[in-house]
Amino acid sequence: MPNRPLRIGLTGGIASGKSVVAELFASRGVPVIDTDRIARQVVEPGEPALAQVVESFGDGILDEAGRLDRRALRERVFADPADRRRLEDILHPAIMAALERQCAAAGGEYQVLVIPLLVEGGRSDAVDRVLVVDCPVETQLARLRTRDDETEAGARAILAAQASREQRLAAADDVIVNDGSLEVLERRVAELDAQYRERAARRT
């Protein structure tokens, strides 16, 4: 019998709709572990990872309250690939360690692990299947500009720093195309939920 539940790695480009898909799985009783949420937790004041980030990037990435200024840090690392790699080298081990702890506590027939940089970070060995939320690049750009008040240039720089749409699709075991209505999205999640429960049952 497997020593852990089936793990589905949910990924996709920024503003592709990963959060909505994750919420739909959660609404069906599936444990969802979100590495974005974990990434925020590991840089809370007092956490070792935050101290490492400040040591590496300076006090300028903190706000007046001593908390991480995410926009300031994001602007810096997206402007310099070496800085981005340095930040990832600090955060990824802390995030993955916390991820394993939360997975062990979550239980369930199967689990959805939301890992935005699953393809870029070479973390696919942490999951059993890769589920990609896909949408056209122009849709991502429009959502980014609306949601995060990004400039056109800023939005394109963020996308350029991630794996391409083609790279993510090449790594996918399953795909959800998020360019239609919520009803369509709900139907696709229901289909995959049934498939994953069946696949999980075959592992026992």
Residue pairs with C-beta under 8 A, 6 or more apart in sequence:
1 203
1 204
2 203
2 204
4 103
4 104
5 31
5 103
5 106
5 107
5 108
5 109
5 110
5 111
5 200
6 109
6 110
6 111
6 128
6 129
6 196
6 199
6 200
6 203
7 103
7 110
7 111
7 113
7 126
7 127
7 128
7 129
8 110
8 111
8 112
8 113
8 127
8 128
8 129
8 130
8 131
8 174
8 196
9 113
9 115
9 118
9 123
9 124
9 126
9 127
9 129
9 130
9 131
10 18
10 21
10 22
10 25
10 112
10 113
10 114
10 115
10 131
10 133
11 18
11 114
11 115
11 116
11 117
11 118
11 119
11 130
11 131
11 132
11 133
11 168
12 18
12 116
12 132
12 133
12 134
12 135
12 168
12 178
13 135
13 137
13 140
13 159
13 162
13 163
13 165
13 168
14 116
14 140
14 144
14 158
14 159
14 162
15 139
15 140
15 141
15 143
15 144
15 147
15 148
16 133
16 134
16 135
16 140
16 178
17 133
17 135
17 178
17 185
18 114
18 116
18 133
19 114
20 178
20 182
20 185
21 133
21 176
21 178
21 185
21 189
22 32
22 34
22 112
22 114
23 32
24 185
24 186
24 189
25 32
25 112
25 189
25 193
26 32
26 112
28 189
28 190
28 193
29 108
30 108
30 109
30 110
30 111
30 112
30 193
30 196
31 106
31 107
31 108
31 111
31 112
32 111
32 112
32 113
32 114
33 99
33 102
33 103
33 106
33 111
33 112
33 113
33 114
34 114
35 95
35 99
35 113
35 114
35 115
35 116
36 114
36 116
38 95
38 98
38 99
38 102
39 91
39 95
41 47
41 98
42 49
42 50
42 91
42 94
42 95
42 98
43 49
43 50
43 53
43 68
43 91
44 50
44 67
45 66
45 67
47 94
48 94
49 90
49 91
49 94
50 68
52 90
53 61
53 68
53 73
53 87
53 90
53 91
54 61
54 62
56 86
56 87
56 90
57 73
57 76
57 83
57 87
60 72
61 68
61 69
61 72
61 73
61 76
62 68
62 69
63 69
73 87
76 83
77 83
77 84
77 87
78 84
78 157
78 158
78 161
79 157
81 161
84 161
88 117
88 121
92 121
96 123
96 126
99 113
99 126
103 111
103 113
109 196
109 197
109 200
109 201
110 196
110 197
110 199
110 200
112 131
113 126
113 127
115 121
115 123
115 126
115 127
117 123
117 162
117 163
118 124
118 127
118 130
118 171
119 130
119 163
119 167
119 168
119 171
120 162
120 163
124 130
124 171
129 173
129 174
129 196
129 199
130 171
130 172
130 173
130 174
131 172
131 173
131 174
131 175
131 176
131 192
132 168
132 169
132 171
132 172
132 174
132 175
132 176
133 175
133 176
133 178
134 165
134 168
134 169
134 172
134 175
134 176
134 177
134 178
135 177
135 178
135 179
136 179
137 159
137 165
139 179
140 155
140 159
141 152
141 155
141 156
141 159
144 150
144 155
144 158
144 159
145 151
145 152
145 155
148 155
150 158
169 175
174 192
174 195
176 185
176 188
176 189
176 192
177 188
178 185
